[in-house]
Amino acid sequence: MQYVWFIWSLIILALWAIIYLSKKGYRKEMLKMSLITMPFGLTEPLFVPEYWMPPSLFHLAERTGFDIESLIFSFAIGGIGTVLYNLIFKKGYIDMPHTERSHQRHKLHIYILFVPAIVFVIFSLFTTLNHIYCGIIAMFFGGLATLYCRPDLKGKIWVGGILFTILYFIYFGSILPFYPQYVELYWNLDNLTHILVLGIPIEELLFAFTFGMYWSGLYEHLYWRKLIKSKEMSTN
């Protein structure tokens, strides 16, 4: 099982590549957000071995807590999570008019972007929660904060969370028929709820929902973009 995590990360990267190559209109957004997300793979020591301990390339996770696979995984989900809703509902982007940017709710724009990091640090320092729960709570609050600043993204944020959870459920489940004991062997279930959904830890699905919820609206929030129908975009 030494290469399962590596193969798994390549599977999600392959999906990223398929979307990137076949959907030219989303390439810039995907690449930007993937590059922003990729460094979060360096947080893996917070989760190894507290949350899980997967065999990794060159045994890096066991030796250092870091691994190459987490960087690949983070890169891929960053781009996919950003455009998944747009792909399903055929949405595109336009710049937000400056008149809208001056709205009262946008005065907290910069601060709201830091909400997930602040929440994560608070829960990590002042509670004994496993870091996976800190991350889940942080992204949930990040999504709610984005909703305050960008209520026009309400549909994308909630539906984006659901869509990414479905995709992640299929992705995670794809490996279990080949390695049915993988979760039992490498997840630290004694530190978790022990709740499995068809063999998948509930924590993974909560991560997927809150990541999809927060990340689906982050590009628009970060770069002052609005959603429109793709047909409408092509006529402008």
C-alpha positions, 0 to 999 in steps of 0.5 A, a space after each residue: 500500500 506504499 503508493 496508494 496515496 500517491 496514486 489517489 492524488 494522481 487520480 484527482 490531478 487527472 480529473 483537474 487536467 481533464 477539466 483544465 484542458 477541455 474547458 478553456 474558459 475556466 483555465 485562468 481561474 483554475 490555475 490561480 486557485 490551484 496555486 493558492 491552494 497548493 501551499 495548504 498541503 504543507 500543513 500536513 504535519 498538523 494531521 499526521 499522525 493525529 488524524 491519519 498516517 498514510 504511507 507516502 513517497 520516500 516515507 516522507 510522512 512517516 519521517 517528517 509529517 510532510 508529503 508530496 501527495 498532499 501538495 498534489 491533492 491540494 493543487 487539484 481540489 483548489 481548481 476543481 472546487 472553484 469551477 465545479 458549480 460553474 461547470 454544472 450550471 454553465 456559469 461564467 465570470 465578469 468583473 464586479 462594477 466599482 459601484 457595487 464594490 463601494 457597498 457598505 458590506 464590502 468595507 470588511 472585504 479584506 478582514 473577511 478573507 482572513 476569517 478561516 485562518 483566525 478561526 482555525 488558530 483560535 480553535 487549535 490553541 484554545 481547544 483540544 479538538 483534532 485539527 481536522 475539526 478545527 479545519 472544518 469549523 474554520 471553513 464553515 465560518 469562512 463560508 458564512 463570512 463570505 455570505 455576509 460580504 457576497 450574498 449574491 453567491 448564496 446559491 453557489 456556496 451552499 450548492 457548491 458544498 453539496 456538489 463537492 461532497 458528492 464528487 469527493 464521495 465518489 473519489 474517496 470511494 473509488 479506492 476502497 474496493 481495491 483497498 477495503 482496509 485502507 481507512 482502518 489501517 491509516 486513519 486514527 479512528 480512535 481520535 475521531 467519531 468512528 462514524 463511517 459512511 459506506 466505509 468513508 469517515 464522516 470527517 472526510 465528508 464534512 471536510 468536503 462539504 465545508 471546503 466546497 462551500 468556502 472554496 466555491 465562492 472564494 475566487 469571486 470574493 477574492 478577485 471581485 468577480 460576479 457570476 453570469 450565464 455563459 451565453 450571456 458572457 459570450 455576448 458581452 
